[in-house]
Structures are given as structure tokens and as C-alpha cells.
């Protein structure tokens, strides 16, 4: 397995590593979202990868695939590739998330 360590930080987003195989490309990292912050700031987000996340701290409300959701610490989420989504940190503490993006070839 070829692992590219990035460890860059951009507005709370920390990509820890990326790897590829014959079947998939994968990125793994963390993100922090301050209280009251919306991601993205306006509109929706959409990407080519399946997104798997675990909420470590805080609470989020948002929309994914046209359905409203609420998640909190110890919840796990899955957003399919191409699905439009957004979220806002509704708690009084910074939301901490571990995520994995998986793109099937």
C-alpha cells in the first residue's frame, strides 16, 4: 500500500493520509467545526467519494440527500458519493469529526 502523508491543516480540516489500490482511492482525516459554523458557509457540498464520519464531540444539524438530520457525539454517518449535503454545529462546543473519503475506481 502506498501511503502519502499530508498532515495539512486548512480551516480545521486535517488530512492525515491518502492511499490508493486497484479498486479505491482513500483519504483519512479529521475536521473541527466551531460552534455556530456552517459547512459549507453557503449552498451545499458534493464530492465524488463516499464519506464515512464519526462524530467525537459536539452536535450537527443539516441536510443530506434532501433529508434533515441531527447527529451528536458517538454517532456515525454515511453520505454517498454525489449526494448534496450541508451541516451546522448547533452545540456550544467545537465539533470534532474523524472522516474517511472512499472513491471506487
C-alpha positions as CSV (number, residue, x, y, z in Angstrom):
1,X,0.0,0.0,0.0
2,X,1.4,3.4,-1.0
3,X,0.7,6.0,1.7
4,X,1.1,9.7,1.2
5,X,1.3,11.5,4.5
6,X,0.0,15.1,4.2
7,X,-1.0,16.3,7.6
8,X,-2.0,19.8,6.4
9,X,-4.4,22.0,8.2
10,X,-6.9,24.3,6.5
11,X,-9.7,25.9,8.4
12,X,-10.0,22.9,10.8
13,X,-9.5,20.3,8.1
14,X,-6.6,17.9,8.7
15,X,-5.9,15.2,6.1
16,X,-3.7,12.6,7.8
17,X,-3.1,10.3,4.8
18,X,-4.2,9.2,1.4
19,X,-3.8,5.8,-0.2
20,X,-4.7,4.0,-3.4
21,X,-5.3,0.5,-4.5
22,X,-6.5,-1.0,-7.8
23,X,-10.1,-0.7,-6.5
24,X,-10.2,2.6,-4.5
25,X,-8.7,5.9,-3.6
26,X,-9.0,6.8,0.1
27,X,-8.4,9.8,2.3
28,X,-8.5,9.8,6.1
29,X,-8.5,12.8,8.4
30,X,-10.2,15.0,11.0
31,X,-12.1,18.2,11.0
32,X,-13.1,20.7,13.7
33,X,-16.2,22.9,13.3
34,X,-16.6,25.8,15.7
35,X,-20.0,26.5,17.4
36,X,-22.5,28.0,15.0
37,X,-20.3,27.5,11.9
38,X,-22.0,26.1,8.8
39,X,-20.2,23.8,6.3
40,X,-20.1,24.9,3.6
41,X,-20.7,28.6,4.5
42,X,-23.5,28.8,1.9
43,X,-25.1,26.4,-0.5
44,X,-24.2,22.6,-0.5
45,X,-21.2,20.4,-0.7
46,X,-20.9,17.4,-3.0
47,X,-17.9,15.2,-3.8
48,X,-17.0,12.1,-5.9
49,X,-16.2,10.0,-2.8
50,X,-18.4,8.1,-0.3
51,X,-18.0,9.9,3.0
52,X,-17.9,8.0,6.3
53,X,-17.6,10.0,9.6
54,X,-17.7,9.5,13.3
55,X,-18.7,12.5,15.5
56,X,-16.3,12.6,18.5
57,X,-17.6,15.7,20.2
58,X,-20.4,18.3,19.6
59,X,-23.7,18.2,17.6
60,X,-24.6,18.9,14.0
61,X,-27.8,19.5,12.2
62,X,-28.1,19.6,8.4
63,X,-29.4,18.1,5.3
64,X,-28.2,15.2,3.1
65,X,-29.9,14.0,0.0
66,X,-32.9,16.2,0.8
67,X,-33.4,14.7,4.3
68,X,-32.8,16.6,7.5
69,X,-30.6,15.0,10.1
70,X,-29.2,15.6,13.6
71,X,-26.1,13.8,14.9
72,X,-24.1,14.1,18.1
73,X,-21.0,12.6,19.8
74,X,-20.6,8.8,19.2
75,X,-22.8,8.8,16.1
76,X,-21.5,7.6,12.7
77,X,-22.7,8.9,9.3
78,X,-22.5,7.8,5.7
79,X,-23.0,10.2,2.7
80,X,-23.0,8.5,-0.7
81,X,-20.8,9.9,-3.5
82,X,-22.5,12.8,-5.3
83,X,-25.1,13.5,-2.6
84,X,-25.6,17.2,-1.8
85,X,-25.2,18.0,1.9
86,X,-24.5,20.7,4.4
87,X,-24.3,20.9,8.2
88,X,-24.1,23.4,11.1
89,X,-22.6,23.0,14.5
90,X,-25.6,23.5,16.8
91,X,-23.7,22.8,20.1
92,X,-21.8,25.3,22.4
93,X,-18.6,23.3,21.9
94,X,-16.3,22.7,18.9
95,X,-17.5,19.7,16.9
96,X,-14.7,17.1,16.3
97,X,-15.1,14.6,13.5
98,X,-13.0,11.7,12.1
99,X,-13.7,11.1,8.4
100,X,-12.8,8.8,5.6
101,X,-13.5,9.5,1.9
102,X,-13.5,6.4,-0.4
103,X,-13.7,6.7,-4.2
104,X,-14.3,3.5,-6.1
105,X,-12.5,3.2,-9.4
